[in-house]
Amino acid sequence: GSEEASELSAKHSDVHLFWGDTVERISENMIDIRKRAAKHGRENKIGFGMRLQIICRETEAEAWEVAEGLIRNVTDAFKEEVRVMYGNSVANQRVRQLHAEYGKKMGKHMWTGLTQARPGAGIVIVGTPEQCADTLQDYIDIGCHSFCLSGYYHDEEAERFGKWVRPILEDRNKGRMKPL
């Protein structure tokens, strides 16, 4: 996000919600925002979360096929229209930068392809239940405690997440997750 967003969050937010990025970058941003929050007497009053898409399937191959299918028919003209319309946003610039740096695959199970077809939080965790849980655990381990996850189709992806991924995370993070 922008400098302005980081400062506003440091001063007023209970939870700063990041769009998808590398674990290293999120960790650096958390340190920066905590330092900013300390100037307002809020260093320990701000938490962190992630806004991500998720595609979870029984096999990794199936998950990647679903991911690629989301953008398979998106034209170059439409991609350019999205870039032009939303290019002034610092956050949108960052997800496009990730795509430029990494291509469609950012690490083992993070996909940037959706950022070419829509504005906003388009970084996607792609994989099996275990792989999705591993990726989310990386963010939990650096201090993220809140997650805003969505997928296509939202209801079906939420159901898969609840049945397949959440139990893995609950087992790994005993006492840290609120019951549903």
Protein Blocks (a to p, Z undefined) as FASTA:
>chain_A
ZZklmmmmmmmpmbdcdddddfklmmmmmmmmmmmmmmnopmmmcccdddddddddfbfk
lmmmmmmmmmmmpcfklmmmmmmmmmmpmklmmmmmmmmmnombgcjkbcfklmmmogcj
fbcceddfklmmmmmmmmmmnopabdcdddddfklmmmmmmmmmmmmmmmmmghkaccZZ
